[in-house]
Amino acid sequence: MQTKTDYFHAKSKIYETEATRTNNVKNIGEAILERLTYDKATTHVMDFGSGTGLLTEQIAPYVRKITTIDTSPSMNETLRAKEKQLGCELSMLELDVMSNELNETFDSIISSMTIHHIEDVQALFHTFYRLLHSKGTIALADLDKEDGTFHKEDMGVFHFGFDQEEFAMWAQKAGFEDVTIEIVSTAKKPYGEYPIFLLTGRKS
């Protein structure tokens, strides 16, 4: 079996030293908490593409459990070191949800800046729908359509951001209701500014 490339191996130890990145995830986390309501006693969240846990850390105080999903061993190693300080139960899975069957369901699925690394986004939305309890929610943040300059090196990118209408349509086609999408942050780099949207929706 071919080993999957860990594109973040060199970045995992310095991933959180970039203020633009940490500020953006802070904005995303705050936007999620403004739009969705979680129950500290019961809510089980999946963080898809959890990386070093920047978004997990923000949501953890408000939920019972977070299951993180990430294919990068190096990023998972950094996150694992934070487990005791999270303030909620943590389960970590190092797998690709598009090719591995999960036997549990969740109350909510969150994600920050990961979906542009997924080739078939429509299929991903269908997977998310299947993995949610009835009335479960999604809160997915990613890049607005950009010119390809956001990533300066090969990071396994399939999409140069997304058209918001198309992204929302994929969610609706998968069955999600109450779909909303809006810009919640801007990634500022020396060579440009890149708007970041948050899509929320609910399973029927």
Secondary structure, 3 states (H helix, E strand, C coil): CCCCCCCCCCCCCCHHHCHHHHHHHHHHHHHHHHHCCCCCCCCEEEEECCCCCHHHHHHHHHCCEEEEECCCHHHHHHHHCCHHHCCCEEEEECCCCCCCCCCCCEEEEEEECCHHHCCCHHHHHHHHHHHEEEEEEEEEEEEECCCCCCCCCCCCCCCCCECHHHHHHHHHHCCCEEEEEEEEEEEEECCEEEEEEEEEEECC
